[in-house]
């Protein structure tokens, strides 16, 4: 979102600048302290691995229907990079743009034979840079991007970008719940849970999942659903990112995509404590169709506070709801913007794509799959951490939150508090591998800086902010905001589901073909 939901608003419109938005998103605190190469794994018992030679790579390219891009090729500098410029120093060994399951099997076979560590990439938004890595063969599924409706079921290729999913389905009056960043891949979002502006009404992205097709470490093609490979289906809904195989296709139950209402409210900073206190009681308890997020930001000109709202209901219902919020605050918002929009227009607005005349502009520039020569989006430089909150912050917690945003220096800082509840929390914690069903609020702390700056001060702010808020939080963290600095990450991401997930990982991937610092 697969992503942050910080929106900077004006009276006329909302400008998305986040990862659950457009897109400063999906990634960690300071640069990974954990190495990005794969831990050692057992060689295949049937043969002794040997290092891959140039001839082996040439042979691999010849056996793939998709492209294999290697150092020295014209597209290499584009192909090797992720969305976040923090990871531009990573040097994978090749990128395989697979076109189908057989290409995936071929790439996996090459990796096993030569003990080349793998990375799996869809949109390339991994907060920790784990969809790449030094010396890794990247299996990139961007070419598997078909989106179609089969009745009310969406059939979505693993490499489809969110903006294309929304546009294709909205043209037929349907949608699936998801994040806001246009270039996030459907795979990463779904397999880690997936939240966005319709989640309180329709649930997480993974809650609409009905079937997954994937290729496992041994090259087997499996289908997982409520009736087939049920343990795997359970795990893929919240703990599936590059853990058990390479997904090729998803099937989702779709939902209506009606006209909607977007909104943005601002208050002067002196009202910030009252706004936080009021919103955290108000947001998670609204009717399901009303989503909201509170934003604290400091871009160097002093702190600000705002609330972004979205509704699948009527203009009048949302207007009444924000009036009740203002009553709780004890003061009307100093800036208010509410507007009716088509569903597609709303999604394009949150994606930061509404100003583009051509659909092909709302992607990164380039000629490799998932990009377009007309692409107008830029990459970003950022780091993020997360917390879940099961209860409202007390006065001390609110004070700490506001003090932290005031103290930001050396870059841009934001704290996004997203209201949960509704359909998200009506799913039992053990029904899927996304266990955070009792939380009221998801917090994302985000630091961004210029690509040529070290970002030292603002990254220190991020670390200190996360440390300061932990005593007030539940101890859980959002697995789609992968955080290399978490020590007890299994517990933070997966809670009581961790032992069951670990057993499944050992069964399906005993040689740890799919591995990275936080692989199960």
CORTA-V346549 format. One record per pair of residues at least 24 apart in sequence whose C-alpha atoms are under 7 Angstrom apart, sorted by the first residue. I is the first residue (numbers start at 1). J is the second residue. D is the distance in whole Angstrom. If there is no record, write none. Layout:
i=I j=J d=D
i=I j=J d=D
This chain:
i=1 j=25 d=7
i=1 j=26 d=7
i=1 j=179 d=4
i=1 j=180 d=6
i=1 j=181 d=5
i=1 j=184 d=6
i=1 j=189 d=6
i=2 j=26 d=6
i=2 j=179 d=5
i=2 j=181 d=7
i=2 j=184 d=6
i=2 j=188 d=7
i=2 j=189 d=5
i=2 j=194 d=6
i=2 j=480 d=7
i=3 j=179 d=7
i=3 j=181 d=6
i=4 j=444 d=7
i=5 j=416 d=6
i=6 j=295 d=6
i=6 j=416 d=6
i=9 j=264 d=6
i=11 j=335 d=7
i=11 j=336 d=6
i=11 j=337 d=5
i=12 j=337 d=7
i=15 j=352 d=6
i=16 j=350 d=6
i=16 j=351 d=6
i=16 j=352 d=5
i=19 j=181 d=6
i=20 j=179 d=5
i=20 j=180 d=5
i=20 j=181 d=5
i=20 j=196 d=7
i=21 j=179 d=7
i=21 j=180 d=4
i=21 j=181 d=4
i=21 j=350 d=6
i=21 j=351 d=6
i=22 j=180 d=6
i=22 j=181 d=4
i=22 j=182 d=7
i=22 j=350 d=7
i=22 j=351 d=5
i=22 j=352 d=6
i=23 j=181 d=5
i=24 j=380 d=6
i=24 j=382 d=6
i=25 j=127 d=7
i=26 j=125 d=6
i=26 j=126 d=6
i=26 j=127 d=4
i=26 j=480 d=6
i=26 j=481 d=5
i=27 j=126 d=6
i=27 j=127 d=2
i=27 j=128 d=5
i=27 j=383 d=6
i=27 j=384 d=5
i=27 j=481 d=5
i=27 j=482 d=6
i=27 j=483 d=7
i=28 j=127 d=5
i=28 j=128 d=5
i=28 j=383 d=5
i=28 j=384 d=5
i=28 j=385 d=6
i=28 j=481 d=7
i=28 j=482 d=6
i=28 j=483 d=5
i=28 j=484 d=6
i=29 j=383 d=5
i=29 j=384 d=5
i=29 j=385 d=6
i=29 j=459 d=7
i=29 j=462 d=7
i=29 j=463 d=7
i=29 j=483 d=6
i=30 j=383 d=7
i=30 j=459 d=6
i=32 j=128 d=7
i=32 j=484 d=6
i=33 j=484 d=7
i=34 j=484 d=7
i=34 j=517 d=7
i=36 j=130 d=7
i=36 j=133 d=5
i=36 j=134 d=6
i=36 j=516 d=7
i=37 j=133 d=6
i=37 j=134 d=6
i=38 j=117 d=6
i=38 j=515 d=6
i=38 j=516 d=5
i=41 j=511 d=6
i=41 j=512 d=6
i=42 j=511 d=6
i=49 j=113 d=5
i=49 j=114 d=5
i=49 j=115 d=6
i=50 j=114 d=5
i=51 j=114 d=5
i=52 j=114 d=5
i=64 j=103 d=5
i=65 j=99 d=6
i=65 j=103 d=7
i=66 j=97 d=5
i=66 j=98 d=5
i=66 j=99 d=5
i=67 j=96 d=6
i=67 j=97 d=5
i=68 j=94 d=7
i=68 j=95 d=6
i=68 j=96 d=4
i=68 j=97 d=6
i=69 j=94 d=6
i=69 j=95 d=5
i=69 j=96 d=6
i=70 j=94 d=5
i=70 j=95 d=7
i=79 j=368 d=7
i=82 j=124 d=5
i=82 j=125 d=7
i=83 j=124 d=6
i=83 j=125 d=6
i=83 j=379 d=5
i=83 j=380 d=7
i=84 j=125 d=7
i=84 j=379 d=6
i=84 j=380 d=5
i=84 j=381 d=5
i=84 j=382 d=7
i=85 j=379 d=7
i=85 j=380 d=6
i=85 j=381 d=5
i=85 j=451 d=7
i=86 j=381 d=6
i=87 j=129 d=6
i=90 j=133 d=6
i=90 j=134 d=5
i=91 j=133 d=6
i=91 j=134 d=5
i=91 j=135 d=6
i=92 j=132 d=6
i=92 j=133 d=5
i=92 j=134 d=5
i=92 j=135 d=5
i=92 j=136 d=5
i=92 j=137 d=6
i=93 j=135 d=5
i=93 j=136 d=5
i=93 j=137 d=6
i=94 j=137 d=5
i=94 j=138 d=6
i=95 j=137 d=6
i=95 j=138 d=5
i=95 j=139 d=6
i=95 j=140 d=7
i=96 j=138 d=6
i=96 j=139 d=5
i=96 j=140 d=6
i=97 j=139 d=6
i=97 j=140 d=5
i=97 j=141 d=6
i=97 j=142 d=7
i=97 j=143 d=7
i=98 j=139 d=7
i=98 j=140 d=6
i=98 j=141 d=6
i=98 j=143 d=7
i=99 j=143 d=6
i=99 j=144 d=6
i=101 j=215 d=7
i=101 j=248 d=7
i=105 j=219 d=5
i=118 j=514 d=6
i=120 j=242 d=6
i=122 j=159 d=5
i=122 j=185 d=5
i=122 j=187 d=6
i=122 j=188 d=7
i=123 j=161 d=7
i=123 j=183 d=6
i=123 j=184 d=5
i=123 j=185 d=4
i=125 j=184 d=6
i=127 j=481 d=6
i=127 j=482 d=5
i=128 j=482 d=6
i=128 j=483 d=6
i=128 j=484 d=6
i=130 j=516 d=7
i=142 j=369 d=5
i=142 j=370 d=5
i=143 j=369 d=5
i=143 j=370 d=7
i=144 j=248 d=7
i=152 j=253 d=7
i=152 j=254 d=6
i=153 j=251 d=6
i=153 j=252 d=6
i=153 j=253 d=5
i=153 j=254 d=6
i=154 j=251 d=6
i=154 j=252 d=5
i=154 j=253 d=6
i=154 j=254 d=6
i=155 j=250 d=6
i=155 j=251 d=5
i=155 j=252 d=7
i=156 j=249 d=6
i=156 j=250 d=5
i=156 j=251 d=6
i=157 j=248 d=6
i=157 j=249 d=5
i=157 j=250 d=6
i=158 j=186 d=6
i=158 j=187 d=5
i=158 j=247 d=6
i=158 j=248 d=5
i=158 j=249 d=5
i=158 j=250 d=7
i=159 j=185 d=6
i=159 j=186 d=7
i=159 j=187 d=7
i=160 j=185 d=6
i=160 j=186 d=6
i=161 j=185 d=5
i=161 j=186 d=6
i=162 j=186 d=6
i=166 j=344 d=7
i=167 j=344 d=6
i=170 j=257 d=6
i=170 j=343 d=7
i=170 j=344 d=6
i=173 j=256 d=6
i=173 j=257 d=5
i=173 j=258 d=7
i=174 j=254 d=6
i=174 j=255 d=5
i=174 j=256 d=5
i=174 j=257 d=5
i=175 j=254 d=5
i=175 j=255 d=5
i=175 j=256 d=6
i=175 j=257 d=6
i=176 j=205 d=7
i=176 j=254 d=5
i=176 j=255 d=6
i=177 j=202 d=6
i=177 j=203 d=7
i=177 j=204 d=6
i=177 j=205 d=5
i=178 j=205 d=5
i=180 j=347 d=7
i=180 j=350 d=6
i=180 j=351 d=5
i=181 j=351 d=5
i=182 j=351 d=5
i=183 j=363 d=6
i=188 j=241 d=6
i=190 j=237 d=7
i=191 j=236 d=6
i=191 j=237 d=5
i=191 j=238 d=5
i=191 j=239 d=6
i=191 j=240 d=5
i=191 j=241 d=5
i=192 j=237 d=7
i=192 j=238 d=4
i=192 j=239 d=6
i=192 j=240 d=6
i=192 j=241 d=6
i=192 j=479 d=6
i=192 j=480 d=5
i=193 j=237 d=6
i=193 j=238 d=5
i=193 j=434 d=6
i=197 j=291 d=6
i=197 j=310 d=7
i=198 j=291 d=7
i=199 j=423 d=7
i=199 j=424 d=6
i=200 j=288 d=5
i=200 j=289 d=7
i=200 j=291 d=6
i=200 j=420 d=6
i=200 j=421 d=6
i=200 j=422 d=5
i=200 j=423 d=5
i=200 j=424 d=6
i=201 j=288 d=5
i=201 j=289 d=5
i=201 j=422 d=6
i=201 j=423 d=6
i=202 j=423 d=6
i=203 j=423 d=5
i=203 j=424 d=5
i=204 j=424 d=6
i=206 j=237 d=5
i=208 j=252 d=5
i=208 j=253 d=5
i=209 j=251 d=6
i=209 j=252 d=4
i=209 j=253 d=6
i=210 j=251 d=6
i=210 j=252 d=5
i=210 j=253 d=6
i=211 j=250 d=6
i=211 j=251 d=5
i=212 j=249 d=6
i=212 j=250 d=5
i=212 j=251 d=6
i=213 j=247 d=6
i=213 j=248 d=6
i=213 j=249 d=5
i=213 j=250 d=7
i=214 j=245 d=6
i=214 j=246 d=5
i=214 j=247 d=4
i=214 j=248 d=5
i=215 j=245 d=5
i=215 j=246 d=5
i=215 j=247 d=6
i=216 j=244 d=6
i=216 j=245 d=4
i=216 j=246 d=6
i=217 j=245 d=6
i=217 j=509 d=6
i=217 j=513 d=6
i=234 j=432 d=5
i=234 j=433 d=6
i=235 j=432 d=7
i=235 j=433 d=5
i=235 j=501 d=7
i=237 j=432 d=6
i=237 j=433 d=6
i=237 j=434 d=7
i=238 j=432 d=7
i=238 j=433 d=5
i=238 j=434 d=4
i=239 j=433 d=6
i=242 j=514 d=6
i=243 j=505 d=7
i=243 j=514 d=6
i=243 j=519 d=6
i=243 j=520 d=7
i=244 j=505 d=6
i=244 j=508 d=6
i=244 j=509 d=6
i=257 j=343 d=6
i=258 j=312 d=7
i=258 j=342 d=7
i=258 j=343 d=6
i=259 j=312 d=7
i=259 j=341 d=6
i=259 j=342 d=4
i=259 j=343 d=5
i=260 j=311 d=6
i=260 j=312 d=5
i=260 j=313 d=7
i=260 j=340 d=6
i=260 j=341 d=5
i=260 j=342 d=6
i=260 j=343 d=6
i=261 j=310 d=6
i=261 j=311 d=5
i=261 j=312 d=7
i=261 j=315 d=6
i=261 j=338 d=7
i=261 j=339 d=5
i=261 j=340 d=4
i=261 j=341 d=6
i=262 j=309 d=6
i=262 j=310 d=5
i=262 j=311 d=7
i=262 j=338 d=6
i=262 j=339 d=5
i=262 j=340 d=7
i=263 j=308 d=6
i=263 j=309 d=5
i=263 j=310 d=6
i=263 j=337 d=5
i=263 j=338 d=4
i=263 j=339 d=6
i=264 j=307 d=6
i=264 j=308 d=5
i=264 j=309 d=6
i=264 j=336 d=6
i=264 j=337 d=5
i=264 j=338 d=7
i=265 j=306 d=6
i=265 j=307 d=5
i=265 j=308 d=6
i=265 j=333 d=6
i=265 j=335 d=5
i=265 j=336 d=5
i=265 j=337 d=7
i=266 j=305 d=6
i=266 j=306 d=4
i=266 j=307 d=6
i=266 j=333 d=6
i=266 j=334 d=6
i=266 j=335 d=5
i=266 j=336 d=7
i=267 j=305 d=6
i=267 j=306 d=6
i=267 j=333 d=5
i=267 j=334 d=5
i=267 j=335 d=7
i=268 j=334 d=7
i=269 j=303 d=7
i=269 j=304 d=6
i=269 j=305 d=6
i=272 j=305 d=6
i=273 j=398 d=7
i=274 j=329 d=5
i=275 j=329 d=5
i=278 j=325 d=7
i=278 j=328 d=5
i=278 j=329 d=6
i=279 j=325 d=7
i=280 j=392 d=6
i=281 j=392 d=7
i=282 j=325 d=7
i=283 j=419 d=5
i=284 j=419 d=5
i=284 j=420 d=5
i=284 j=421 d=5
i=284 j=440 d=6
i=285 j=421 d=7
i=288 j=422 d=5
i=288 j=423 d=7
i=289 j=313 d=6
i=291 j=419 d=7
i=292 j=418 d=6
i=292 j=419 d=6
i=293 j=416 d=7
i=293 j=417 d=5
i=293 j=418 d=4
i=293 j=419 d=6
i=294 j=416 d=6
i=294 j=417 d=5
i=294 j=418 d=7
i=295 j=414 d=7
i=295 j=415 d=6
i=295 j=416 d=5
i=295 j=417 d=6
i=296 j=405 d=7
i=296 j=414 d=6
i=296 j=415 d=5
i=296 j=416 d=7
i=297 j=405 d=7
i=297 j=413 d=6
i=297 j=414 d=4
i=297 j=415 d=6
i=298 j=405 d=6
i=298 j=408 d=7
i=298 j=412 d=6
i=298 j=413 d=5
i=298 j=414 d=6
i=299 j=411 d=7
i=299 j=412 d=4
i=299 j=413 d=6
i=300 j=412 d=7
i=303 j=405 d=7
i=303 j=406 d=6
i=315 j=340 d=7
i=381 j=448 d=6
i=381 j=449 d=6
i=381 j=450 d=6
i=381 j=451 d=6
i=382 j=447 d=5
i=382 j=448 d=4
i=382 j=449 d=6
i=383 j=446 d=6
i=383 j=447 d=5
i=383 j=448 d=6
i=384 j=444 d=7
i=384 j=445 d=5
i=384 j=446 d=4
i=384 j=447 d=6
i=385 j=444 d=6
i=385 j=445 d=5
i=385 j=446 d=7
i=385 j=466 d=7
i=385 j=481 d=7
i=385 j=483 d=6
i=386 j=443 d=5
i=386 j=444 d=5
i=386 j=445 d=6
i=386 j=477 d=6
i=386 j=478 d=6
i=386 j=481 d=7
i=387 j=442 d=6
i=387 j=443 d=5
i=387 j=444 d=7
i=387 j=473 d=6
i=387 j=475 d=7
i=387 j=476 d=6
i=387 j=477 d=5
i=388 j=439 d=6
i=388 j=441 d=6
i=388 j=442 d=5
i=388 j=443 d=6
i=388 j=473 d=6
i=388 j=474 d=6
i=388 j=476 d=6
i=388 j=477 d=6
i=389 j=439 d=6
i=389 j=440 d=6
i=389 j=441 d=5
i=389 j=442 d=6
i=389 j=473 d=5
i=389 j=474 d=5
i=390 j=438 d=6
i=390 j=439 d=4
i=390 j=440 d=5
i=390 j=441 d=7
i=390 j=474 d=6
i=391 j=440 d=6
i=393 j=472 d=7
i=397 j=472 d=6
i=404 j=465 d=6
i=408 j=458 d=7
i=408 j=461 d=6
i=409 j=457 d=6
i=409 j=458 d=6
i=410 j=455 d=7
i=410 j=457 d=5
i=410 j=458 d=5
i=411 j=447 d=7
i=411 j=448 d=6
i=411 j=449 d=5
i=411 j=455 d=7
i=411 j=458 d=5
i=412 j=447 d=6
i=412 j=448 d=5
i=412 j=449 d=6
i=413 j=446 d=6
i=413 j=447 d=5
i=413 j=448 d=7
i=414 j=445 d=6
i=414 j=446 d=5
i=414 j=447 d=7
i=415 j=443 d=7
i=415 j=444 d=6
i=415 j=445 d=5
i=415 j=446 d=6
i=416 j=443 d=6
i=416 j=444 d=5
i=416 j=445 d=7
i=417 j=441 d=6
i=417 j=442 d=6
i=417 j=443 d=5
i=417 j=444 d=7
i=418 j=442 d=5
i=418 j=443 d=6
i=433 j=494 d=7
i=433 j=497 d=6
i=434 j=494 d=7
i=435 j=494 d=6
i=435 j=495 d=7
